[in-house]
Amino acid sequence: MDLAIDRDAWTSAGDALLDDAIALRRAIHMEPELGLDLPKTTAKVLKALEGLPLEIRQGPSTTGVLAILRGGGNGRTVLLRGDMDALPLTEDTGLDFSSRTQGAMHACGHDTHVAMLAGAARALCARRDTLAGTVMFMFQPGEEGHHGARHMLNDGLIDPIPDAAFALHISPNMPTGVFASRTGPLLASSDKLRIRVVGSGGHASMPHDALDPIPVACEIVTALQAFVTRGISVFDPAVITIARIEGGTTDNIIPEDARLWGTLRTLSERTRATAHEGIRRIAEHIALAHGATAEVTIEGGFPVTVCDGRAVDLAERTAKTLYGEGAWITMQNPMMGAEDFSYILQKAPGAMAFLGAAPTGVGGDFRSCCALHSNRMTLDETVMARGIAMHCAFAEAVLAGEMAL
């Protein structure tokens, strides 16, 4: 259980850097930016890293930043990641530092991820000579569906590929200050579905002279639900949700086409492939059975986020060493949300862990807090001290050889 880490140094550093982390988090929160191009956020990150002994890399595809700290030895390399982008919704929290940008809000905690990572960079730089290798700090835009991690990889910024990788994700629906993860699938893949059913239009009073695409589209929706329960193993599940149906212009005209929008989420690439094939087959053949046609488009999203057991074990040991036995929860089940840190975990063994940040005043009722992606989501900023310490201690442990590779 004992780790070769300086527990007191990291917990003290987290506490000492908390005020700076809160100030940076609030500055980012007030000026949220969307997508891959985040000039204001990137400028704040670079300002926070100013004067530190870091090699800064940026690429052509995004405003992401990779900051590299080369320690006293030439050993392993560990990557720590924080995502930077916000979500397209209007904030309704009433906070003094609420978003000043209409239609954009940090509702997924990415502002805290950046602040914790910047704090960890400062703390690790202060102890540079004690590190037996290299630390990469990955400040990544475009996590909210824009594949920012993939772009940074394709730009060649993350070279060499690290020996291990770690990320934290804040959660208002967990006990404050507790870390949680699991070995294997942690988060799902996420693909977008688009199905256009093409018939032929006509008068609503004479459907026999037309080919109504709407009942065909409805039949496809119900058949897809049956496919999930009867065509995919419950032990390697999928979730198909058709969230939008559109067709027609008024009540007495049969339209030419009907359109379906939805998502597919899976916990393995095998089930993902099975579902892709099944969705196409079902939509096309049901349409054909009615004399219509179906055009199916599946837009590939993030892969499954798979945590390496060695990294999860190290994260658990690190959390307990820093903050005691109660600081860790092993999750029994994955979540069906998606994360583009999955691209990093396809290249390097690593893990993502959640950090509980239920806002003050809720007592033990953290499950009732406004969730991630809510425009009323708030959190307890003081947990960032633990996040800073966790980043630092995990990096030190990897570089000290505490994770078998």
Secondary structure as the mmCIF struct_conf table of DSSP 4:
data_model
#
loop_
_struct_conf.conf_type_id
_struct_conf.id
_struct_conf.beg_label_comp_id
_struct_conf.beg_label_asym_id
_struct_conf.beg_label_seq_id
_struct_conf.end_label_comp_id
_struct_conf.end_label_asym_id
_struct_conf.end_label_seq_id
BEND BEND1 ALA A 4 ILE A 5
HELX_RH_AL_P HELX_RH_AL_P1 ARG A 7 ALA A 16
TURN_TY1_P TURN_TY1_P1 LEU A 17 LEU A 17
HELX_RH_AL_P HELX_RH_AL_P2 LEU A 18 MET A 30
BEND BEND2 GLU A 31 GLU A 31
TURN_TY1_P TURN_TY1_P2 GLY A 35 LEU A 36
HELX_RH_AL_P HELX_RH_AL_P3 PRO A 39 LEU A 49
TURN_TY1_P TURN_TY1_P3 GLU A 50 GLY A 51
BEND BEND3 LEU A 52 PRO A 53
STRN STRN1 GLU A 55 ARG A 57
BEND BEND4 PRO A 60 SER A 61
BEND BEND5 THR A 63 THR A 63
STRN STRN2 VAL A 65 ARG A 70
BEND BEND6 GLY A 72 ASN A 74
STRN STRN3 THR A 77 ASP A 83
STRN STRN4 LEU A 87 LEU A 87
BEND BEND7 PRO A 88 LEU A 89
BEND BEND8 THR A 93 THR A 93
TURN_TY1_P TURN_TY1_P4 ASP A 96 PHE A 97
BEND BEND9 THR A 101 THR A 101
TURN_TY1_P TURN_TY1_P5 GLN A 102 GLY A 103
STRN STRN5 MET A 105 MET A 105
BEND BEND10 CYS A 108 GLY A 109
HELX_RH_AL_P HELX_RH_AL_P4 HIS A 110 ALA A 126
TURN_TY1_P TURN_TY1_P6 ARG A 127 ARG A 127
HELX_RH_3T_P HELX_RH_3T_P1 ARG A 128 THR A 130
BEND BEND11 ALA A 132 GLY A 133
STRN STRN6 THR A 134 GLN A 140
TURN_TY1_P TURN_TY1_P7 GLU A 143 GLY A 145
BEND BEND12 HIS A 146 HIS A 146
HELX_RH_AL_P HELX_RH_AL_P5 GLY A 148 ASN A 154
TURN_TY1_P TURN_TY1_P8 ASP A 155 GLY A 156
BEND BEND13 ILE A 158 ILE A 158
BEND BEND14 PRO A 160 PRO A 160
HELX_LH_PP_P HELX_LH_PP_P1 ILE A 161 PRO A 162
BEND BEND15 ASP A 163 ASP A 163
STRN STRN7 ALA A 164 SER A 171
TURN_TY1_P TURN_TY1_P9 PRO A 172 ASN A 173
BEND BEND16 MET A 174 MET A 174
TURN_TY1_P TURN_TY1_P10 THR A 176 GLY A 177
STRN STRN8 PHE A 179 SER A 181
BEND BEND17 THR A 183 THR A 183
STRN STRN9 GLY A 184 LEU A 187
STRN STRN10 SER A 189 VAL A 198
STRN STRN11 SER A 200 SER A 200
STRN STRN12 GLY A 202 HIS A 203
TURN_TY1_P TURN_TY1_P11 ALA A 204 SER A 205
HELX_RH_3T_P HELX_RH_3T_P2 PRO A 207 ASP A 209
BEND BEND18 ALA A 210 ALA A 210
STRN STRN13 LEU A 211 LEU A 211
HELX_RH_AL_P HELX_RH_AL_P6 PRO A 213 GLY A 231
BEND BEND19 ILE A 232 ILE A 232
TURN_TY1_P TURN_TY1_P12 VAL A 234 PHE A 235
BEND BEND20 ASP A 236 ASP A 236
STRN STRN14 ALA A 238 GLY A 247
BEND BEND21 THR A 249 THR A 250
TURN_TY1_P TURN_TY1_P13 ASP A 251 ASN A 252
STRN STRN15 ILE A 253 ILE A 254
BEND BEND22 GLU A 256 GLU A 256
STRN STRN16 ASP A 257 THR A 266
BEND BEND23 LEU A 267 SER A 268
HELX_RH_AL_P HELX_RH_AL_P7 GLU A 269 ALA A 289
TURN_TY1_P TURN_TY1_P14 HIS A 290 GLY A 291
STRN STRN17 THR A 293 GLU A 299
STRN STRN18 THR A 305 CYS A 307
HELX_RH_AL_P HELX_RH_AL_P8 GLY A 309 TYR A 323
HELX_RH_3T_P HELX_RH_3T_P3 GLU A 325 ALA A 327
STRN STRN19 TRP A 328 THR A 330
BEND BEND24 GLN A 332 ASN A 333
STRN STRN20 MET A 335 MET A 335
BEND BEND25 MET A 336 MET A 336
TURN_TY1_P TURN_TY1_P15 ASP A 340 PHE A 341
HELX_RH_AL_P HELX_RH_AL_P9 SER A 342 LYS A 347
BEND BEND26 ALA A 348 ALA A 348
STRN STRN21 GLY A 350 GLY A 356
HELX_LH_PP_P HELX_LH_PP_P2 ALA A 358 PRO A 359
TURN_TY1_P TURN_TY1_P16 THR A 360 GLY A 361
TURN_TY1_P TURN_TY1_P17 GLY A 363 GLY A 364
HELX_RH_3T_P HELX_RH_3T_P4 PHE A 366 SER A 368
BEND BEND27 CYS A 369 CYS A 369
HELX_LH_PP_P HELX_LH_PP_P3 CYS A 370 ALA A 371
TURN_TY1_P TURN_TY1_P18 LEU A 372 HIS A 373
TURN_TY1_P TURN_TY1_P19 ASN A 375 ARG A 376
HELX_RH_3T_P HELX_RH_3T_P5 GLU A 381 VAL A 383
HELX_RH_AL_P HELX_RH_AL_P10 MET A 384 LEU A 399
TURN_TY1_P TURN_TY1_P20 ALA A 400 GLY A 401
BEND BEND28 MET A 403 MET A 403
#
